[in-house]
Amino acid sequence: MANEIQKTIAKTFLAMAEGLETGSFGARPRIALTGLGSELGEENAMQGAILAAKRGVDVVFIGQMEAPGVTTVKVADEDEGHKTMERMVEAREVDGAVTMHFPFPIGVSTVGKASTPARGREMYIATTTGTSSADRIEGMIKNAIYGIITAKAGGNPDPTVGILNVDGARQTELALKALAEGGYPIHFATSARADGGCVLRGNDVLMGTPDILVCDSLTGNVLIKMLSSFTTGGGFESVGSGAGPGIGEGYDKLIHIISRASGAPLIANALVYAADMVKGKVFEIAKAEFAAAKKAGLDKILADRKASQKPAAAEEEVTAPPEEVVTEGIPGIEIMDLEDGVKALWKAGIYAQSGMGCTGPIILVSEANFGKAKGILKDAGFIGE
């Protein structure tokens, strides 16, 4: 009898401690995990569930195995398991789910969380699966907002945002800075390399320079898998928290994605990550962030992108001015816009050449024409500040 009283008291104090930490004195987050379909076997998934249960998650294991501290819902196979998970999420029988695949609608994509190898920093990768938009640049702009939502729900009130140096990075930078100028607070990261700037390089990925790394979801998917398995040779994802929750405007189902190669430690982290999103009220934060972004002009920025046309110089036959020595490079232009930018300068009577610097595409002009050329490119929307 005395032992039972002691256990009750211990549970009460544990619940109080969790409540003080999270601001919630209700039940622990209840997260489902589909256990069938992993390349590493069901036992590996159950080990992840057991680890997460010890870290404060009420895990519902959908599969065939049972273990102390974990609730099991028995299913015959992977297909039945997935249908059971979807039903439980829809019926709010669980707060969220962790699974190996899910057909998100267009507009929803997942924000992964990695542990970066150089310094062991946590870094959100926005995004890693799903499609935020059929338009690449619009998708990356939205990915930045999705990353901010997730980081804030995870307890970071002012996350830094960096953009991976991939196609579309410079246009994404211009759009996000316009959004910031409109009043949406974005704290831009600065590259650890001497060049600086918020467009980041491979070194920054390894160091975890930003809190949120913005990229397209295909690149993000490669990154999250590489960072998760860099110590194991690729067959066992051992670190990080997986591809993360699906985020999108108006979307309110907490579905976290992991890989079929995710090992037990990563699965445990993913379950805790999902629980943290519940505690952090991710959908309430999403609603507030989308409202703030729209107030700052998000819809207009996206509409202007769709309505914009190439500068007239891009559609005309333009003859190059007399050739001269070009020694000054103007960075910050998209690779797809590079030749159009050169033609815009030719039309203005400035000789220019396209080139490629160590940080990406550049337009080369003479020292005497550098300032004027930069102004023309900025006014035409090819580069930012």
C-alpha positions as CSV (number, residue, x, y, z in Angstrom):
1,M,0.0,0.0,0.0
2,A,2.8,2.4,0.9
3,N,4.5,1.6,-2.4
4,E,1.4,2.5,-4.3
5,I,1.1,5.8,-2.5
6,Q,4.7,6.6,-3.2
7,K,4.2,5.8,-6.9
8,T,1.1,8.0,-7.1
9,I,3.0,10.9,-5.4
10,A,5.9,10.4,-7.8
11,K,3.6,10.5,-10.8
12,T,1.9,13.6,-9.5
13,F,5.2,15.5,-9.0
14,L,6.4,14.3,-12.5
15,A,3.2,15.7,-14.0
16,M,3.6,19.0,-12.2
17,A,7.2,19.2,-13.4
18,E,6.1,18.6,-17.0
19,G,3.3,21.1,-16.6
20,L,5.7,23.8,-15.4
21,E,8.0,23.1,-18.3
22,T,5.4,23.0,-21.0
23,G,2.6,25.2,-19.6
24,S,0.2,22.3,-20.0
25,F,-1.1,20.3,-17.1
26,G,-3.1,17.9,-19.2
27,A,-2.3,14.4,-20.5
28,R,1.0,13.7,-22.2
29,P,1.0,14.1,-26.0
30,R,-0.4,10.9,-27.6
31,I,1.5,10.1,-30.7
32,A,0.9,7.2,-33.0
33,L,3.8,5.3,-34.8
34,T,3.3,3.0,-37.7
35,G,5.7,0.1,-37.1
36,L,5.5,-1.9,-40.3
37,G,7.3,-1.2,-43.5
38,S,10.7,-0.2,-42.2
39,E,13.8,-1.6,-44.0
40,L,15.2,-2.2,-40.5
41,G,12.3,-4.3,-39.2
42,E,9.4,-3.8,-36.8
43,E,11.6,-4.4,-33.8
44,N,13.7,-1.4,-34.7
45,A,10.5,0.8,-34.7
46,M,9.4,-0.6,-31.4
47,Q,12.7,0.2,-29.9
48,G,12.2,3.8,-31.0
49,A,8.8,3.8,-29.4
50,I,10.2,2.4,-26.1
51,L,12.9,5.1,-26.0
52,A,10.3,7.9,-26.7
53,A,7.9,6.6,-24.0
54,K,10.8,6.9,-21.5
55,R,11.1,10.5,-22.6
56,G,7.5,11.5,-21.8
57,V,5.6,10.6,-25.0
58,D,2.4,8.5,-24.8
59,V,3.2,6.2,-27.8
60,V,0.5,4.3,-29.7
61,F,2.3,1.6,-31.7
62,I,0.4,0.5,-34.8
63,G,1.8,-2.9,-35.7
64,Q,2.1,-6.4,-34.3
65,M,4.6,-6.2,-31.4
66,E,3.9,-5.3,-27.8
67,A,6.2,-3.8,-25.1
68,P,5.8,-2.4,-21.6
69,G,5.0,1.3,-21.5
70,V,3.7,1.4,-25.1
71,T,0.1,0.9,-26.2
72,T,-0.2,-1.4,-29.2
73,V,-3.0,-1.3,-31.8
74,K,-2.7,-4.6,-33.7
75,V,-2.9,-4.6,-37.5
76,A,-2.4,-7.4,-40.1
77,D,-0.1,-5.5,-42.5
78,E,1.4,-2.2,-43.5
79,D,-1.6,-1.1,-45.5
80,E,-4.0,-1.7,-42.6
81,G,-1.5,0.1,-40.3
82,H,-1.5,3.2,-42.5
83,K,-5.3,3.3,-42.7
84,T,-5.6,2.8,-39.0
85,M,-3.2,5.7,-38.4
86,E,-5.1,8.0,-40.7
87,R,-8.4,7.1,-39.0
88,M,-7.0,7.7,-35.5
89,V,-5.6,11.1,-36.6
90,E,-8.8,12.1,-38.3
91,A,-10.8,11.1,-35.2
92,R,-8.4,12.9,-32.9
93,E,-7.8,9.6,-31.0
94,V,-4.1,10.7,-31.1
95,D,-2.5,14.2,-31.2
96,G,-0.3,13.3,-34.1
97,A,1.5,10.5,-35.9
98,V,5.0,9.5,-37.1
99,T,5.0,7.4,-40.3
100,M,7.2,6.5,-43.2
101,H,5.1,8.0,-46.0
102,F,2.0,10.2,-46.4
103,P,0.3,11.9,-49.4
104,F,0.3,15.5,-48.4
105,P,-1.8,17.9,-50.5
106,I,0.0,20.6,-52.6
107,G,0.7,23.5,-50.3
108,V,1.9,21.3,-47.4
109,S,5.5,20.2,-46.9
110,T,7.5,18.9,-44.0
111,V,10.1,20.7,-41.9
112,G,12.9,18.4,-40.9
113,K,15.2,18.7,-37.9
114,A,18.9,17.7,-38.2
115,S,21.8,17.5,-35.9
116,T,24.6,19.1,-37.8
117,P,28.0,17.3,-37.7
118,A,30.5,20.1,-37.3
119,R,29.1,21.5,-34.1
120,G,26.2,19.4,-33.1
121,R,23.7,22.2,-33.6
122,E,20.0,21.5,-34.2
123,M,18.9,22.9,-37.6
124,Y,15.5,22.9,-39.1
125,I,15.5,22.1,-42.9
126,A,12.6,23.8,-44.7
127,T,11.4,21.7,-46.4
128,T,12.1,18.0,-46.8
129,T,9.1,16.2,-48.3
130,G,5.9,17.4,-49.9
131,T,5.3,20.4,-52.2
132,S,4.6,23.9,-50.9
133,S,3.9,25.2,-54.4
134,A,4.2,24.1,-58.0
135,D,6.3,27.2,-58.5
136,R,9.8,26.7,-57.2
137,I,10.4,30.2,-55.9
138,E,7.0,30.6,-54.4
139,G,7.6,27.2,-52.7
140,M,10.8,28.3,-51.1
141,I,9.2,31.6,-49.9
142,K,6.5,29.5,-48.2
143,N,9.1,27.1,-46.9
144,A,10.8,29.9,-45.0
145,I,7.5,30.7,-43.2
146,Y,6.9,27.0,-42.5
147,G,10.3,26.8,-40.9
148,I,9.6,29.8,-38.7
149,I,6.3,28.3,-37.6
150,T,8.0,25.0,-36.7
151,A,11.0,26.6,-34.9
152,K,8.7,28.8,-32.8
153,A,6.5,25.8,-31.9
154,G,9.7,24.1,-30.9
155,G,10.5,26.9,-28.4
156,N,12.7,29.3,-30.4
157,P,11.0,32.7,-30.4
158,D,13.4,34.4,-32.9
159,P,14.9,31.8,-35.2
160,T,17.5,32.8,-37.8
161,V,16.7,32.1,-41.4
162,G,19.3,31.3,-44.1
163,I,18.7,30.3,-47.8
164,L,20.7,27.5,-49.3
165,N,22.6,28.5,-52.5
166,V,20.4,26.6,-55.0
167,D,18.5,27.7,-58.0
168,G,16.0,30.3,-56.8
169,A,17.9,31.4,-53.8
170,R,18.4,35.0,-54.9
171,Q,14.8,35.5,-55.9
172,T,13.7,33.9,-52.6
173,E,16.0,36.3,-50.8
174,L,14.5,39.3,-52.6
175,A,11.0,38.2,-51.7
176,L,11.7,37.5,-48.1
177,K,13.5,40.8,-47.6
178,A,10.4,42.5,-49.2
179,L,8.3,40.6,-46.7
180,A,10.5,41.8,-43.8
181,E,10.3,45.4,-45.1
182,G,6.5,45.0,-45.0
183,G,6.6,44.2,-41.3
184,Y,7.0,40.5,-41.1
185,P,9.8,39.8,-38.6
186,I,12.5,37.7,-40.2
187,H,15.9,37.4,-38.5
188,F,18.3,36.6,-41.4
189,A,21.3,34.4,-40.7
190,T,24.8,35.4,-41.8
191,S,27.1,32.9,-43.6
192,A,30.1,31.8,-41.6
193,R,32.2,32.2,-44.7
194,A,34.0,35.5,-45.3
195,D,31.5,36.5,-48.0
196,G,28.7,36.8,-45.4
197,G,25.1,37.2,-46.5
198,C,22.0,35.1,-45.9
199,V,22.5,32.9,-49.0
200,L,24.4,30.0,-47.5
201,R,27.0,27.4,-48.7
202,G,27.7,23.8,-48.0
203,N,30.1,24.7,-45.1
204,D,27.1,26.4,-43.4
205,V,25.0,23.3,-43.7
206,L,27.7,21.3,-41.9
207,M,28.1,23.9,-39.2
208,G,24.4,24.6,-38.7
209,T,24.9,28.3,-39.3
210,P,21.1,29.1,-39.4
211,D,18.4,27.9,-37.1
212,I,16.3,27.4,-40.3
213,L,17.8,26.4,-43.7
214,V,15.5,27.2,-46.6
215,C,15.6,25.2,-49.8
216,D,13.4,23.2,-52.2
217,S,12.0,20.0,-50.8
218,L,14.0,17.7,-53.1
219,T,17.2,19.2,-51.9
220,G,16.0,19.2,-48.4
221,N,15.2,15.5,-48.6
222,V,18.7,14.7,-49.7
223,L,20.2,16.8,-46.9
224,I,18.1,15.4,-44.1
225,K,18.9,11.8,-45.2
226,M,22.6,12.6,-45.5
227,L,22.9,14.4,-42.2
228,S,20.9,11.6,-40.5
229,S,23.2,8.8,-41.7
230,F,26.6,10.4,-42.3
231,T,28.2,8.3,-39.5
232,T,26.7,5.0,-40.6
233,G,27.3,4.8,-44.3
234,G,23.7,5.5,-45.3
235,G,21.9,2.3,-44.3
236,F,20.9,3.4,-40.8
237,E,19.7,6.9,-40.0
238,S,20.9,7.4,-36.4
239,V,20.8,11.2,-35.6
240,G,18.4,14.0,-36.0
241,S,14.6,13.9,-35.9
242,G,13.6,13.0,-39.4
243,A,11.8,14.8,-42.1
244,G,9.4,16.4,-39.7
245,P,5.8,17.6,-39.6
246,G,3.7,18.7,-42.6
247,I,3.0,22.4,-42.4
248,G,0.7,24.4,-44.7
249,E,-1.9,27.2,-44.5
250,G,-5.1,25.8,-43.0
251,Y,-3.6,22.3,-42.5
252,D,-4.3,20.9,-39.1
253,K,-3.2,17.2,-39.1
254,L,0.0,16.6,-37.3
255,I,1.8,14.0,-39.5
256,H,5.6,13.6,-39.1
257,I,7.6,11.8,-41.7
258,I,10.6,9.5,-41.1
259,S,12.5,7.3,-43.6
260,R,12.3,3.5,-44.0
261,A,16.0,3.6,-43.1
262,S,15.4,5.5,-39.8
263,G,17.0,3.8,-36.8
264,A,15.5,3.5,-33.3
265,P,17.3,6.7,-31.9
266,L,16.0,8.8,-34.8
267,I,12.4,7.4,-34.5
268,A,12.5,8.2,-30.7
269,N,13.6,11.8,-31.6
270,A,10.8,12.1,-34.2
271,L,8.2,11.0,-31.7
272,V,9.5,13.6,-29.2
273,Y,9.6,16.2,-32.0
274,A,5.9,15.5,-32.7
275,A,5.1,15.8,-29.0
276,D,6.9,19.1,-28.9
277,M,4.8,20.4,-31.7
278,V,1.7,19.4,-29.7
279,K,3.0,21.2,-26.6
280,G,4.0,24.2,-28.6
281,K,0.6,24.5,-30.2
282,V,2.0,24.4,-33.7
283,F,-1.3,25.0,-35.5
284,E,-2.1,28.1,-33.4
285,I,1.3,29.5,-34.2
286,A,0.8,28.6,-37.9
287,K,-2.5,30.6,-38.0
288,A,-0.8,33.6,-36.3
289,E,2.3,33.5,-38.6
290,F,0.3,33.2,-41.8
291,A,-1.9,36.2,-40.7
292,A,1.2,38.3,-39.9
293,A,2.9,37.4,-43.3
294,K,-0.3,38.3,-45.2
295,K,-0.5,41.6,-43.4
296,A,3.1,42.3,-44.4
297,G,2.2,41.7,-48.1
298,L,2.8,38.0,-48.7
299,D,-0.1,37.6,-51.1
300,K,1.0,40.6,-53.2
301,I,4.6,39.4,-53.3
302,L,3.5,36.0,-54.6
303,A,1.0,37.5,-57.1
304,D,3.6,40.0,-58.4
305,R,6.0,37.0,-59.0
306,K,3.4,35.2,-61.1
307,A,2.5,38.4,-63.0
308,S,6.0,39.5,-63.6
309,Q,7.5,39.1,-67.1
310,K,11.1,39.1,-68.3
311,P,12.5,42.6,-69.0
312,A,12.0,43.7,-72.6
313,A,15.8,43.3,-73.2
314,A,15.4,39.6,-72.7
315,E,13.0,39.3,-75.7
316,E,14.9,41.6,-78.1
317,E,17.9,41.0,-80.3
318,V,20.5,43.1,-78.5
319,T,23.9,43.8,-79.9
320,A,26.8,43.8,-77.5
321,P,28.6,47.2,-77.1
322,P,32.4,47.4,-77.9
323,E,34.3,44.8,-75.9
324,E,36.3,46.1,-72.9
325,V,38.2,44.6,-70.0
326,V,35.8,43.4,-67.3
327,T,37.2,42.9,-63.8
328,E,34.4,43.6,-61.5
329,G,31.8,40.9,-60.6
330,I,28.2,41.6,-59.6
331,P,26.8,38.6,-57.6
332,G,23.3,37.9,-56.5
333,I,21.6,37.0,-59.8
334,E,19.8,33.7,-60.6
335,I,21.5,31.3,-63.0
336,M,18.3,31.3,-65.2
337,D,18.4,35.1,-65.4
338,L,22.1,35.5,-66.1
339,E,22.0,36.0,-69.8
340,D,19.0,38.3,-69.6
341,G,20.8,40.4,-67.1
342,V,23.8,40.7,-69.5
343,K,21.5,41.7,-72.3
344,A,19.8,44.4,-70.1
345,L,23.2,46.0,-69.6
346,W,24.1,45.7,-73.3
347,K,20.9,47.6,-74.1
348,A,22.0,50.3,-71.7
349,G,25.3,50.6,-73.6
350,I,27.4,48.8,-70.9
351,Y,29.6,45.9,-72.0
352,A,29.1,42.8,-69.7
353,Q,29.9,39.1,-69.6
354,S,28.4,36.3,-67.7
355,G,30.5,34.3,-65.3
356,M,30.5,32.0,-62.3
357,G,32.1,32.9,-59.0
358,C,32.6,30.6,-56.0
359,T,29.3,31.7,-54.6
360,G,27.3,31.4,-57.8
361,P,26.5,33.3,-61.0
362,I,28.0,36.7,-61.6
363,I,27.9,39.4,-64.2
364,L,31.3,40.9,-65.1
365,V,31.7,44.6,-66.0
366,S,34.4,47.1,-66.0
367,E,35.4,49.0,-62.9
368,A,34.2,52.2,-64.4
369,N,30.7,50.8,-65.1
370,F,30.3,48.8,-61.9
371,G,28.1,51.2,-59.9
372,K,25.9,52.1,-62.9
373,A,25.5,48.5,-63.9
374,K,24.6,47.4,-60.4
375,G,21.9,50.1,-60.3
376,I,20.4,49.0,-63.6
377,L,20.3,45.4,-62.6
378,K,18.7,46.3,-59.2
379,D,16.0,48.5,-60.9
380,A,15.2,45.7,-63.3
381,G,14.7,43.2,-60.5
382,F,17.7,41.0,-61.3
383,I,19.5,41.6,-58.0
384,G,18.8,43.0,-54.5
385,E,20.8,45.4,-52.5
